[in-house]
Amino acid sequence: MKNIKFLMLFLSILVSVFVSCSSGDETTIETQKSSALRIYLNEFKGANNISGRSTSTDSNFCYEFVYPLTLAYNNGTVVNVANEAELIAILESETSELFINGIAFPFNLIAPGSTTPITISNESEFWSVVNACGMDTYDDYIASGSCYSFVYPFSLLMSNNQTVTLNNDQDLLNLVAQQGNSDNYVVNLVYPFSVNSNNTITQIDNEYEFAQLNNDCDDNNCNCTTEVNPVCVNVGGVIISFTNACVAECAGYTSADFVTCN
C-alpha cells in the first residue's frame, strides 16, 4: 500500500514539474498596432519595387530593419521575420483582407552604411523616424490627394490623441494650413470613409486600402501644385469641390464638368 502511495506521489510531482517546465518554455511576444509601420512598409515597398507600389525616384527611405523582428497581421496572427527576403515575401502576399499592421516594440533600425543601430521603443519614436526621413505620410495624402476627393464628413486621428472631423473643403484647407505650423500631425484616419475617384464612390475600409489608393495615384503620374483655387463638379446632385482644376482633372473630370462652387 505504501508503495502505491509513493508511486502516486512521485507521478504527481513529475506531472507538476513537466507542466512547470512547459509553461516556462512558452514565450509570448506582445505586438502593438502601429500606423507608423504602415507608412514605413509602404515606403519599403517602393524602395524594393514590390507589387502594388511604384518605385519612387525621390524616395527618402533612410533606415532598414535589424532582423529578426516580430510583426502582426490585422487578424492578430503573429509572424517572426528572420530577414529582408522574408519581409518582401510577406508584403508581396498582402491583401486588403489580410495585411501587416502591428509590430513588437522595441526593435532596431540602422541607417545604410552605418554600423550603429538605433532602438525604437514605442510608436512615438517610430513616427519620429518616419517624419525625419521625409516619407509620404497621412498629412501628405490628405493635402495632395491628386486622383480622388474625400466624401464628407470623415475623421482623422491626430498625434495628440484627438479626433478631428472634417465636414467640408474649408475644414480640410484649414487643417492643411495649420499642419505647417504645428507639431501635431495626422497618424491615421477613422475607417471606413469614402472617396470619389473617376466619378465613382469607393469605400476605404482600412489603412492598407488607403495606401493602395495613393499608390495608384502615383501610377497616374498626375502631379498637381498645392495652389488653392477651388473648382467644383456635380456628381449625382452632390457638389464635390477640388483644391484646384488640376486635382479635379486628375480625378477624371474636365472643365466641361465644372460648376459654380457654393
N, C-alpha and C positions, 0 to 999 in steps of 0.2 A: 504493500500500500504506500509505504514511504517512497519507494522507487517511482511509483506512478505520479505522486505529488511532485517529486523532484523533477521528473520529466516534463510535467505540465508547466512548472515554474520556469524551467530552462527554455521551453518553447515560447513562453510569454515574453521573457526577456529578449530572446532572439528576434521575435517579431517587432518589439519596440525599438531595438537597435536598428533593424532594417528600415523601418518607417522613418526613423530619425535621420538616417544617412540619406535616404531617398529624398526627403524633403530638403535636406541641406544642399543637395546637388542641383536643385532646380533654381535657376536664376531668372527672375522676371525683370526685364528691361522696360521701363516706362517710356512711352513716346508722347510727344505733345503736338497737337495740331499747330501748323506753322504757315501763316500766309506769306512770310518772307521766303520760306522754302519754295513755294510755288513760283514766285518771281525768279528766284535763283535757278530753279530747274528749267524754266523757260529760256533763260539766258544760256544755260548749259546746253540745251538742245540746239540753240542757234549756233553756238561755237563748235558743236560736233555734227552739224548738218543732219540732225535726227528728223525723221519723217514728221511732218506737221509743223515744222518750224524752219523758215527760210534762213539761211546763213546771212548774218548782217556784216557788212564790210566795216562798220564802225563800232563793232561790239567792244565794250569795255570790260569784258569778262576778266577779272583780275585775281581771283582766288580759286583754288582747287581743293576738293575734299581730301583729307587724310584718312585713308581706309585702315581698318574696317569701320563702318558706321551702320546704324540701325534706323531704318525707315518704316513708315506705316502707311498702308492703303486707307482709303476713305471708309472701307468697311471694317477697319480695326485690325486687319491682318498685318502682322509684323514680319519684316524681312531683313535679314542681315546681308549687307553688301560688302563683298571682300575686295573689290577693285573697280576701276573705272569701266572695264568691259561689262561687268555685271550691271552696273548702273545704266549704261547705254541700252542694254538688252531690256531692262525693266521699263525704261522710258519709251522705247520703241513699241512696247506691247500695251501701253496705257490706252484706256478708252474713257468716254465721258461717264461710264458707269463704274469703272474701277481705275483709280489713279492714286498716285502718292500725294499725301497731304500732311504727313507727320514725320517727326524726327526725334531721336533721343538726344537730349542735352546731358552733359556737354559733348561737343565734338570739336575736331580741329580742322582748320583751313590753313593753306600755305600759298604764298604768292609765287608765281612762276620765277624760277631762278633763285628762290630763297631756300634756306635750309632750316629756317626757324618758323615753326607753326604757331598760329595764334589759337587760343581756346575760346570757343563760343559757348557761353554758359546759359544763355536764355534768349528769348525771342527778341528782346530789345537790342541785344548785341548783334544778333543776326541781321536785323534791319539796318543797323549802323553800317555793316559791311555792304549791304545792298545799295544803300544810298551813297556811300563813299565811292563805290565802283561805277556809279552812273548808270546802273541798269534801268531798263524801262519798268516803271512801277505803275501802281494803280493811278497815281496822280497824272502820269503821262497818258495813260489810256483814256482817262476821263477828259483831259484837256484837249487831246488831239483827235480821238475817235473818228478817223478820217473816212471810214466807209460805212458808218452807221450813226444813228442818233438814238438817244435814250428815250424810252416811253415813260413819261412822268405819271405819278411820283416814283422815285426809287431812293434807297437809303444807302449811306456809306458808314463804314466803321472807321473811326479815327484813332490815331496813336495815343490820344489822351483818354481812350476807352469810352468816348462819347459816340452816339449815333446821330448822324445828320441826315435829315430828309430833304431832298430837292424836289420842288414842285413845278419848276418851270426853268426856262433858259436863263432867266436873270439870276435865279438862285445858283445855277451852275457857274455862270460867269463870275458872280461874286466870290464863290468858293475858289475858283481858279486864281482870281486876283489876290485873294488872301494867302494862298499857299506860298506865293513868292516871298512873303514877309513873315513866315511863321515856321516854327519847328514842328508844328502839328501837321501830320500827313495822313493820307488815306492808307489803311492797312488791308482793307478788303471791302466788298460790297455785301449788302444783305440780299441773299438769294431766296427765291428766284426773282428776277426782274426781266424786263423785255426791252428789245431794241428794234429799230426799224432799219432794215437794210434792203436795198433794191426793191422797195415797195412791199416788203414782206416783214410782218411782225414775227420775231423769233424770241422764245423764252430762253433765258440763260439760267441754268439750274445750279451751277457750281463754278468754282474758280478755274477748273480745267477747261470748261466750255468757254469761259470768258477769255482765257489766254489764247485758245484756238481761234476765237473770233478776231482777236487783234493780230494774230499771226497771219490770218487770211487777208487782213488789211495790208500787211506788208507785201503779200504776194501781188496785190493790185498795183504796187508801185505808185501809189497816189500820195504825193507829198504836198500838203497844204500849209500855208502860213497860219500863224495864230491870230491874224488880224480879226478883229471883232467888227463885222459888218453883216448883221443877221439877214438871212433870206428865209422865206417860208414856202411850204408846199401844203397842198390839201390832200390828205390821204384818207379816203373814205369818210369825209366830213370832219376829220380831225386835222387841225392846223399844226404841222410839225415845223419847228424852227431849227435852222442850222447856223453855226457860228459865222460862216461866210459862204459865198457861192461855190467856191472850190470844194468845200466839205459836202455841200448838197449834191454837187455833180459826181463826187466820188461815191455817194450813196445811191447813184443811179438815176438822178433827176437831171433835167435840162432847164435852161432859162425859160422855156415854154411852160414849165410846171410851176414856176414861181407865182405866188400870190401875195397880196398885201399882208404884212405882219401886223398883228394886234399889239 
